């Protein structure tokens, strides 16, 4: 192997071998990490299917109960970068195990608590652990497979959270209706404790090889303008979808006149669409990242607008919610991969910041959606908010694509000049 301009030139045979490996089956550890994100995704959004039950038991309004989702998002905003810094020198496996332990403890507190303030505090604690787990899991998965398959691996890890919308959230809603809303939180506490065993067994015991070892070097990622554009896109694309999804139950029952017992089925449909979209986005993102990040939010904006206008029709609204799942989060694995890449020598912080940005969007979107729900807009208010936020996603993703095109053109021109000089 030789170097030119300080860049390692990999022989064609090795590149071919790496490309073949990237197309082969992903390592088991990626799927173990996806199991962890399945639990994280379930706990974040299971509340959406339990809002009426929680509100009635704790004697708060449905909009106030929605703060359990908002405060969780705020906890992840703070927790992902903060825990990434605090655990910088810890082995990845140990960080993941500690995060799952705190996750399990937080759910026990929620299951036992009778004060709404205590539940908010416990959700915030759980979110801190979730943010830490998600940030480190993204980096472990990305490093394991290498850059050629990073979007695909991150798509699988993130698909765990999407699968939560297919299985975890609907099951939680059913269980909440049958045995009370506390039951799902007991189940998540037990599953979180069990997941620590799998993490301990399958995640390699190693430090963060190749990662910066100081906070200063990690913070160097903040100088990247492209990283900030990615973070803006993460916030907007998730905020647009989640502002609507958080209050989807009132929309389906109050506006579309769907029976309450059918709401979990619609949630499952959304989850199936989201799972398929996340996996497809991860695969497409390795080849056409910028096309993926532009098309997905553009279609999402149209779907949310259609929900605003057609929410009085139950069957059509159900179909639109499923399609919203398919396109709404499809750009996320690509945005995570771009965030890790644009962070340069600080991939852990880059990953953590994308997690935070997703939850900035969720927190802001769900807060505005709650206000819209209580306004004259009523049940369609959250979808109106979602449409506006989703449309804003197009600004940063188009800017990223244009910057990349200029960089590519500059590289081609510079290469041509060098060839002429040679």
Residue pairs with C-beta under 8 A, 6 or more apart in sequence:
1 8
1 9
1 10
1 11
2 9
3 9
10 18
18 146
18 148
19 148
21 146
21 148
21 149
22 145
22 146
22 148
22 149
22 152
22 286
23 149
26 145
26 149
26 152
26 153
26 156
27 144
27 145
28 202
29 140
29 141
29 144
29 202
29 203
29 204
30 141
30 144
30 145
30 153
30 156
30 157
31 156
32 198
32 199
32 202
32 203
33 96
33 137
33 140
33 141
33 157
33 160
33 203
34 156
34 157
34 158
34 159
34 160
34 163
35 160
35 195
35 198
36 96
36 100
36 133
36 137
36 160
36 195
36 199
37 133
37 134
37 137
37 157
37 158
37 160
37 161
37 164
38 160
38 161
38 163
38 164
38 167
38 168
39 103
39 164
39 168
39 188
39 191
39 192
39 195
40 103
40 130
40 133
40 134
40 160
40 161
40 164
41 160
41 161
41 162
41 163
41 164
41 165
41 168
41 169
42 164
42 168
42 169
42 172
42 188
43 72
43 103
43 107
43 126
43 130
43 185
43 188
44 69
44 72
44 73
44 76
44 127
44 130
44 161
44 164
45 69
45 164
45 165
45 169
45 245
46 168
46 169
46 172
46 173
46 176
46 184
46 188
47 54
47 65
47 66
47 68
47 69
47 72
48 69
48 169
48 245
48 246
48 247
48 248
48 249
48 267
49 169
49 170
49 172
49 173
49 176
49 249
49 263
49 264
49 267
50 172
50 173
50 176
50 181
50 184
51 62
51 65
51 66
51 249
52 62
52 249
52 260
53 176
53 177
53 180
53 181
54 60
54 65
54 68
54 181
55 61
55 62
55 64
55 65
57 180
57 181
58 65
58 114
58 116
58 119
60 116
62 250
62 373
63 370
63 371
63 373
63 374
64 116
66 246
66 247
66 366
66 369
66 370
67 120
67 370
68 119
68 120
68 123
69 246
69 362
69 366
70 362
70 363
70 366
70 367
70 370
71 120
71 123
71 124
71 127
72 123
72 124
72 126
72 127
72 130
72 359
73 127
73 359
73 360
73 362
73 363
73 366
74 124
74 127
74 359
74 363
75 123
75 124
75 125
75 126
75 127
75 128
75 130
75 131
76 127
76 128
76 130
76 131
76 134
76 355
76 356
76 358
76 359
77 131
77 356
77 359
77 360
77 363
78 128
78 131
78 356
79 127
79 128
79 129
79 130
79 131
79 132
80 131
80 132
80 134
80 135
80 352
80 353
80 355
80 356
80 359
81 131
81 135
81 349
81 352
81 353
81 356
82 128
82 131
83 95
83 99
83 128
83 129
83 131
83 132
83 135
83 352
84 132
84 135
84 136
84 218
84 348
84 349
84 351
84 352
85 215
85 218
85 349
87 94
87 95
87 98
87 132
87 136
88 208
88 211
88 212
88 213
88 214
88 215
88 218
88 348
89 207
89 213
90 98
91 205
91 206
91 207
91 208
92 136
92 139
92 140
92 203
92 206
92 207
92 208
93 199
93 200
93 203
93 204
93 205
93 206
95 132
95 133
95 136
96 133
96 136
96 137
96 140
96 199
96 203
97 196
97 199
97 200
98 129
98 132
99 129
99 130
99 132
99 133
99 136
100 129
100 133
100 192
100 193
100 195
100 196
100 199
101 129
101 192
101 193
101 196
102 125
102 126
102 128
102 129
103 126
103 129
103 130
103 133
103 192
104 188
104 189
104 190
104 192
104 193
104 196
105 125
105 189
106 122
106 123
106 125
106 126
106 129
107 122
107 126
107 185
107 186
107 188
107 189
107 192
108 185
108 186
108 189
109 118
109 121
109 122
109 125
110 119
110 122
110 123
110 126
110 182
110 185
111 182
111 185
111 186
111 189
113 119
113 122
127 359
131 352
131 355
131 356
131 359
134 351
134 355
135 348
135 351
135 352
135 355
136 348
136 351
137 157
138 154
138 157
138 336
138 340
138 351
138 354
138 355
139 208
139 211
139 340
139 347
139 348
139 351
140 203
141 150
141 153
141 154
141 156
141 157
142 150
142 153
142 154
142 337
142 340
142 347
142 351
143 210
143 347
144 153
145 152
145 153
147 341
148 286
149 286
150 286
150 337
150 340
150 341
151 281
151 282
151 283
151 285
151 286
151 289
151 333
151 334
151 337
152 282
152 283
152 285
152 286
153 282
154 282
154 333
154 336
154 337
155 278
155 279
155 281
155 282
155 283
155 285
155 333
156 279
156 282
158 278
158 282
158 332
158 333
158 336
159 275
159 278
159 279
159 282
162 271
162 274
162 275
162 277
162 278
162 279
162 325
162 329
163 271
163 275
164 271
165 267
165 268
165 270
165 271
165 272
165 274
165 275
165 325
166 268
166 271
166 272
166 274
166 275
167 268
167 271
169 264
169 267
169 268
169 271
170 264
170 265
170 267
170 268
170 271
171 184
172 184
172 187
173 263
173 264
173 267
174 264
175 183
175 184
175 187
176 183
176 184
177 261
208 348
211 346
211 347
211 348
212 218
212 220
212 345
212 346
217 345
217 346
218 346
218 348
218 349
219 346
219 349
220 344
220 345
220 346
221 227
221 342
221 343
221 344
221 345
221 346
221 349
221 350
221 353
224 342
224 343
224 344
226 338
226 342
226 400
226 403
227 339
227 342
227 343
227 350
227 353
229 396
229 397
229 399
229 400
229 403
230 335
230 338
230 339
230 342
230 354
230 357
230 396
230 400
231 339
231 353
231 354
231 356
231 357
232 357
232 395
232 396
233 293
233 297
233 331
233 335
233 393
233 396
233 397
233 400
234 332
234 335
234 336
234 339
234 354
234 357
234 358
234 360
234 361
235 357
235 358
235 360
235 361
235 364
236 297
236 361
236 389
236 390
236 392
236 393
236 395
236 396
237 296
237 297
237 300
237 328
237 329
237 331
237 332
237 335
237 361
237 390
237 393
238 329
238 332
238 357
238 358
238 359
238 361
238 362
238 365
239 360
239 361
239 362
239 364
239 365
239 386
239 389
239 390
240 297
240 300
240 301
240 304
240 328
240 361
240 365
240 386
240 387
240 388
240 389
240 390
240 391
240 392
240 393
241 300
241 304
241 324
241 328
241 329
241 386
241 390
242 361
242 362
242 365
242 366
242 386
243 362
243 365
243 366
243 368
243 369
243 382
243 385
243 386
243 389
244 251
244 304
244 307
244 324
244 369
244 382
244 383
244 385
244 386
245 270
245 324
246 362
246 365
246 366
246 369
246 370
246 382
247 366
247 369
247 370
247 373
247 379
247 381
247 382
248 263
248 266
248 267
248 270
248 321
248 382
249 260
249 263
250 373
250 379
251 307
251 311
251 317
251 379
251 380
251 382
251 383
252 258
252 262
252 263
252 266
252 314
252 317
252 318
252 321
253 259
253 260
253 263
254 378
254 379
255 311
255 312
255 317
255 378
255 379
255 380
256 311
256 312
256 313
256 314
256 317
256 318
257 314
258 266
258 314
258 317
258 318
266 318
266 321
266 322
269 318
269 321
269 322
269 325
270 321
270 322
270 324
270 325
271 325
272 322
272 325
273 322
273 323
273 324
273 325
273 326
273 327
274 325
274 326
274 328
274 329
275 325
276 326
277 296
277 325
277 326
277 327
277 328
277 329
277 330
278 329
278 330
278 332
278 333
280 330
281 292
281 296
281 329
281 330
281 331
281 332
281 333
281 334
282 333
282 334
284 291
284 292
284 334
285 292
285 293
285 331
285 333
285 334
285 337
289 334
289 337
289 338
290 397
290 400
290 401
290 404
292 330
292 331
292 334
293 331
293 334
293 335
293 338
293 397
293 400
293 401
294 394
294 397
294 398
294 401
296 327
296 328
296 329
296 330
296 331
297 331
297 390
297 391
297 393
297 394
297 397
298 394
299 327
300 324
300 327
300 328
300 390
300 393
301 387
301 390
301 391
301 393
301 394
303 320
303 323
303 324
303 327
303 328
304 324
304 383
304 386
304 387
304 390
305 387
306 320
307 317
307 320
307 321
307 324
307 380
307 383
308 380
308 383
308 384
308 387
310 316
310 317
310 320
311 317
311 379
311 380
311 383
328 390
331 393
331 397
332 358
335 354
336 351
336 354
338 400
339 350
339 351
339 353
339 354
340 347
340 350
340 351
340 354
341 350
342 350
343 349
343 350
343 351
343 353
344 350
361 389
364 389
365 385
365 386
365 389
368 385
369 381
369 382
369 385
369 386
370 382
371 381
372 381
372 382
372 384
372 385
373 379
373 381
373 382
374 381
375 381
377 384
